[in-house]
Amino acid sequence: MRLPPDQAEDQLTALAERAPSPEQARDARFELARFALRRGDIDEATQRFESLWNEGIEDHVTSRALYESARLNIEHHGDRPAGIALLHRAIAQSAPWAGTELALAYLVKVERQADNSAGLIADLDRIAAGLLDPRLKAQLHLAVGELHAEELAAEEKALAAYRQAALACADCAAADEALWRMAQIYQRHQNFEPARQALSLVASRTEESWFVGSYHSHRAADARFELGLLHLLFLDDYDAARDHFETFIDVFPHAQRRPEAAWHLVEITRLSQSSSAYRRALRRFVRDYPDNRRRPMAERRLSELS
């Protein structure tokens, strides 16, 4: 049963005073600051958040408190420079705590609104240069690449930033996203070999483990499917395209584009194999994907081959 706000706040106050550990006390104090914010007591919330990050402890509480203080400075106190400085501090912590991504996303938002993308890029490059954590470095370089690509239409600079993100961290989401975006730029300019290389790196980032189950990069499925299309539509390599689509179906059994990959396999068979093999491929598609929108087309083609 959920306690009324006043009772919950009383319990948090007691916990903050008599917590079994300093960490639990800081968690309770952070929640008390949020209660003050929800009550609309901006001054109390400001004081409580500030007291947390002023202790000089680098942890998830400090990262969130810096983020919340920055928002209060910008949105309630009208002190944008102080808010921006706090966001920089939150981003420059030694590890990617909970508030890091919140601070980065909010910083990008407010600087874009102020039409200060160029200044933001310089700030993020400066902060990234001083970071030791590879995931944080990759996140910042990815953000710089996105700003170059989306705000300044500077694709060469975007590619350079994405490359830095990919090199900063070999096995993190920001690096995978950077490689994916590099491939999209290369494909737009029909520069297919570097696109293939970038996609191959992302597609390979899958692991199978009996004790933790399956892990896949968040872009691995997209990259594998895109490799199939690349070889089918632009490189005229039907064997490689088939391998990629078959791997996509095997490795990502719940992917939404699985029927689409299966249909591409049907088309590859039509283009590269015998009519009997094509007939078998059509029958297999009808059997495996009875509810797919392409089923009537497959059945019509089967009747034409009879």
C-alpha positions as CSV (number, residue, x, y, z in Angstrom):
1,M,0.0,0.0,0.0
2,R,1.4,3.4,-1.0
3,L,1.8,5.9,1.9
4,P,0.4,9.4,1.7
5,P,3.1,11.9,0.6
6,D,3.4,13.5,4.1
7,Q,3.9,10.1,5.8
8,A,6.4,9.0,3.1
9,E,8.3,12.2,3.6
10,D,8.3,11.7,7.4
11,Q,9.8,8.2,6.9
12,L,12.4,9.5,4.6
13,T,13.4,12.2,7.0
14,A,13.8,9.6,9.7
15,L,15.8,7.4,7.4
16,A,18.1,10.3,6.4
17,E,18.9,10.9,10.1
18,R,19.3,7.2,11.1
19,A,20.3,5.3,8.0
20,P,22.4,2.2,8.4
21,S,25.0,3.6,5.9
22,P,26.0,6.9,4.5
23,E,24.9,5.8,1.0
24,Q,21.4,5.1,2.2
25,A,21.3,8.4,3.9
26,R,22.3,10.2,0.7
27,D,19.6,8.3,-1.2
28,A,17.0,9.4,1.4
29,R,18.1,13.0,1.2
30,F,17.9,13.0,-2.6
31,E,14.3,11.7,-2.3
32,L,13.5,14.5,0.2
33,A,14.8,17.0,-2.3
34,R,12.4,15.6,-4.9
35,F,9.5,15.8,-2.4
36,A,10.3,19.5,-1.9
37,L,10.3,20.0,-5.7
38,R,7.0,18.2,-6.1
39,R,5.5,20.5,-3.4
40,G,6.7,23.5,-5.3
41,D,9.2,24.5,-2.6
42,I,11.9,25.6,-5.1
43,D,14.2,27.1,-2.4
44,E,14.2,24.0,-0.2
45,A,14.7,21.7,-3.2
46,T,17.6,23.9,-4.4
47,Q,19.3,23.8,-1.0
48,R,18.8,20.1,-0.6
49,F,20.2,19.2,-4.1
50,E,23.1,21.6,-3.6
51,S,24.0,20.1,-0.3
52,L,24.3,16.7,-1.9
53,W,26.7,17.6,-4.7
54,N,28.7,20.0,-2.5
55,E,29.9,17.0,-0.5
56,G,32.3,16.1,-3.3
57,I,31.3,12.5,-3.5
58,E,31.2,11.0,-7.0
59,D,28.2,8.7,-7.1
60,H,24.8,8.3,-8.7
61,V,23.2,10.7,-6.2
62,T,25.7,13.5,-7.1
63,S,25.0,13.0,-10.8
64,R,21.3,13.3,-10.3
65,A,21.6,16.2,-7.9
66,L,23.8,18.1,-10.3
67,Y,21.2,17.5,-13.1
68,E,18.3,18.6,-10.9
69,S,20.2,21.7,-9.7
70,A,21.0,22.6,-13.3
71,R,17.3,22.5,-14.3
72,L,16.3,24.6,-11.3
73,N,18.9,27.2,-12.2
74,I,17.8,27.4,-15.8
75,E,14.0,26.9,-15.4
76,H,13.3,28.6,-12.1
77,H,16.2,30.9,-11.1
78,G,16.9,32.3,-14.5
79,D,20.6,31.6,-14.1
80,R,21.5,29.9,-17.4
81,P,25.3,30.1,-17.0
82,A,25.2,28.5,-13.6
83,G,22.9,25.7,-14.9
84,I,25.2,25.0,-17.9
85,A,28.2,24.8,-15.6
86,L,26.4,22.3,-13.4
87,L,25.5,20.2,-16.5
88,H,29.1,20.2,-17.5
89,R,30.1,18.9,-14.1
90,A,27.5,16.2,-14.2
91,I,28.8,15.0,-17.6
92,A,32.4,15.2,-16.6
93,Q,32.1,12.7,-13.7
94,S,34.4,9.7,-13.6
95,A,31.7,7.2,-14.5
96,P,28.4,7.2,-16.4
97,W,26.1,7.5,-13.5
98,A,22.3,7.8,-13.8
99,G,22.3,11.5,-14.1
100,T,25.0,11.6,-16.8
101,E,22.8,10.8,-19.8
102,L,20.0,13.0,-18.4
103,A,22.5,15.9,-18.1
104,L,23.9,15.3,-21.6
105,A,20.4,15.1,-23.2
106,Y,19.2,18.3,-21.3
107,L,22.4,20.2,-22.2
108,V,22.0,19.4,-25.9
109,K,18.3,20.4,-25.7
110,V,18.9,23.8,-24.1
111,E,21.9,24.7,-26.3
112,R,20.0,23.8,-29.4
113,Q,17.2,26.0,-28.3
114,A,19.7,28.8,-27.9
115,D,21.1,28.1,-31.4
116,N,24.5,27.4,-29.8
117,S,25.4,24.1,-31.5
118,A,28.9,25.3,-32.4
119,G,29.6,26.3,-28.8
120,L,28.2,23.1,-27.5
121,I,30.5,21.0,-29.8
122,A,33.5,22.9,-28.5
123,D,32.4,22.2,-24.9
124,L,31.8,18.5,-25.5
125,D,35.1,18.1,-27.2
126,R,36.9,19.8,-24.3
127,I,35.1,17.7,-21.7
128,A,35.7,14.4,-23.7
129,A,39.4,15.2,-23.9
130,G,39.6,15.0,-20.1
131,L,37.6,11.9,-19.5
132,L,39.0,8.5,-18.7
133,D,35.8,6.4,-18.9
134,P,35.6,5.0,-22.4
135,R,31.7,4.8,-22.4
136,L,31.5,8.5,-21.5
137,K,34.0,9.4,-24.1
138,A,32.0,7.5,-26.7
139,Q,28.7,9.1,-25.6
140,L,30.1,12.6,-26.0
141,H,31.7,12.0,-29.3
142,L,28.5,10.5,-30.6
143,A,26.6,13.6,-29.4
144,V,29.1,15.8,-31.3
145,G,28.7,13.7,-34.4
146,E,24.9,14.1,-34.2
147,L,25.2,17.8,-33.8
148,H,27.5,18.1,-36.9
149,A,25.1,15.9,-38.9
150,E,21.7,17.2,-37.8
151,E,22.3,20.8,-36.9
152,L,25.3,22.0,-39.1
153,A,25.0,19.6,-42.1
154,A,28.7,18.9,-41.8
155,E,28.9,15.2,-42.7
156,E,32.7,15.0,-42.9
157,K,33.0,16.4,-39.3
158,A,30.2,14.1,-38.2
159,L,32.1,11.1,-39.6
160,A,35.2,12.2,-37.7
161,A,33.3,12.4,-34.5
162,Y,31.5,9.1,-35.0
163,R,34.9,7.5,-35.7
164,Q,36.2,8.9,-32.4
165,A,33.2,7.4,-30.6
166,A,33.7,4.0,-32.2
167,L,37.4,4.0,-31.2
168,A,36.7,5.2,-27.7
169,C,34.7,2.1,-26.7
170,A,34.8,-1.2,-28.5
171,D,31.7,-2.7,-26.9
172,C,29.2,0.0,-25.8
173,A,26.0,1.2,-27.2
174,A,27.3,4.7,-28.2
175,A,30.1,3.1,-30.3
176,D,27.6,0.8,-32.0
177,E,25.3,3.7,-32.7
178,A,28.2,5.7,-34.1
179,L,29.2,2.9,-36.5
180,W,25.6,2.6,-37.6
181,R,25.4,6.3,-38.4
182,M,28.7,6.2,-40.2
183,A,27.3,3.5,-42.4
184,Q,24.2,5.5,-43.2
185,I,26.3,8.5,-44.3
186,Y,28.5,6.2,-46.5
187,Q,25.5,4.6,-48.1
188,R,23.8,7.9,-48.9
189,H,27.0,8.7,-50.9
190,Q,27.1,5.2,-52.4
191,N,30.5,4.6,-50.7
192,F,29.7,1.0,-50.1
193,E,32.9,-0.6,-48.9
194,P,33.3,1.6,-45.8
195,A,29.6,1.2,-45.2
196,R,30.0,-2.6,-45.4
197,Q,32.9,-2.5,-43.0
198,A,31.1,-0.4,-40.4
199,L,27.9,-2.6,-40.6
200,S,30.0,-5.8,-40.3
201,L,31.5,-4.6,-37.1
202,V,28.1,-3.8,-35.5
203,A,26.5,-7.0,-36.8
204,S,29.3,-9.1,-35.3
205,R,28.6,-7.8,-31.8
206,T,26.5,-10.6,-30.5
207,E,27.3,-13.1,-27.7
208,E,25.7,-16.4,-26.7
209,S,26.2,-17.6,-23.1
210,W,24.5,-20.4,-21.3
211,F,24.5,-18.5,-18.0
212,V,23.4,-15.0,-19.1
213,G,21.4,-15.9,-22.2
214,S,21.8,-13.9,-25.4
215,Y,23.3,-10.4,-25.7
216,H,23.1,-8.4,-28.9
217,S,24.1,-4.9,-29.6
218,H,21.1,-2.7,-30.0
219,R,22.0,-2.2,-33.7
220,A,23.2,-5.7,-34.5
221,A,19.9,-6.8,-36.0
222,D,19.6,-3.6,-38.1
223,A,23.2,-3.9,-39.3
224,R,22.8,-7.6,-40.3
225,F,19.6,-6.9,-42.2
226,E,21.3,-3.8,-43.9
227,L,24.2,-6.0,-44.9
228,G,21.8,-8.3,-46.7
229,L,20.2,-5.4,-48.6
230,L,23.6,-3.9,-49.4
231,H,24.9,-7.1,-51.0
232,L,21.5,-7.8,-52.7
233,L,20.8,-4.3,-54.2
234,F,24.1,-2.7,-54.7
235,L,26.9,-5.3,-54.7
236,D,25.1,-7.9,-56.7
237,D,26.5,-10.6,-54.4
238,Y,23.6,-13.0,-54.0
239,D,25.5,-15.6,-51.9
240,A,26.6,-13.0,-49.4
241,A,23.1,-11.5,-49.3
242,R,21.7,-15.0,-48.6
243,D,24.1,-15.6,-45.8
244,H,23.3,-12.3,-44.1
245,F,19.5,-12.8,-44.3
246,E,19.7,-16.4,-43.1
247,T,21.9,-15.3,-40.2
248,F,19.4,-12.5,-39.4
249,I,16.6,-15.1,-39.2
250,D,18.6,-17.5,-37.1
251,V,20.2,-15.1,-34.7
252,F,17.2,-12.7,-34.2
253,P,14.1,-15.0,-34.2
254,H,11.8,-12.3,-32.7
255,A,12.9,-9.4,-35.0
256,Q,10.0,-7.6,-36.6
257,R,11.7,-7.7,-40.0
258,R,12.1,-11.5,-40.0
259,P,9.4,-12.0,-42.6
260,E,10.9,-9.3,-44.8
261,A,14.3,-11.1,-44.6
262,A,12.6,-14.4,-45.5
263,W,11.0,-12.7,-48.5
264,H,14.3,-11.4,-49.7
265,L,15.6,-15.0,-49.5
266,V,12.7,-16.0,-51.8
267,E,13.7,-13.3,-54.3
268,I,17.3,-14.3,-54.2
269,T,16.3,-17.9,-55.0
270,R,14.2,-16.6,-57.9
271,L,17.2,-14.6,-59.3
272,S,19.9,-17.2,-58.7
273,Q,18.6,-20.7,-58.6
274,S,16.4,-23.2,-60.4
275,S,12.6,-23.0,-60.7
276,S,12.2,-26.0,-58.5
277,A,14.3,-24.3,-55.8
278,Y,12.2,-21.2,-56.2
279,R,9.0,-23.2,-55.8
280,R,10.3,-24.7,-52.6
281,A,11.3,-21.3,-51.3
282,L,7.7,-20.0,-52.0
283,R,6.2,-23.0,-50.3
284,R,8.4,-22.5,-47.3
285,F,7.5,-18.8,-47.0
286,V,3.7,-19.6,-47.2
287,R,4.2,-22.2,-44.5
288,D,6.4,-20.1,-42.1
289,Y,4.5,-16.8,-42.5
290,P,0.9,-17.5,-43.1
291,D,-0.3,-14.1,-41.8
292,N,2.2,-12.0,-43.8
293,R,0.9,-9.5,-46.3
294,R,3.1,-11.2,-49.0
295,R,1.4,-14.6,-48.7
296,P,-1.2,-13.9,-51.4
297,M,1.7,-12.9,-53.8
298,A,3.6,-16.1,-52.9
299,E,0.5,-18.3,-53.5
300,R,-0.1,-16.5,-56.8
301,R,3.4,-17.1,-58.0
302,L,3.1,-20.8,-56.9
303,S,0.0,-21.2,-59.0
304,E,1.7,-19.6,-62.0
305,L,4.6,-22.1,-61.7
306,S,2.3,-25.1,-61.5
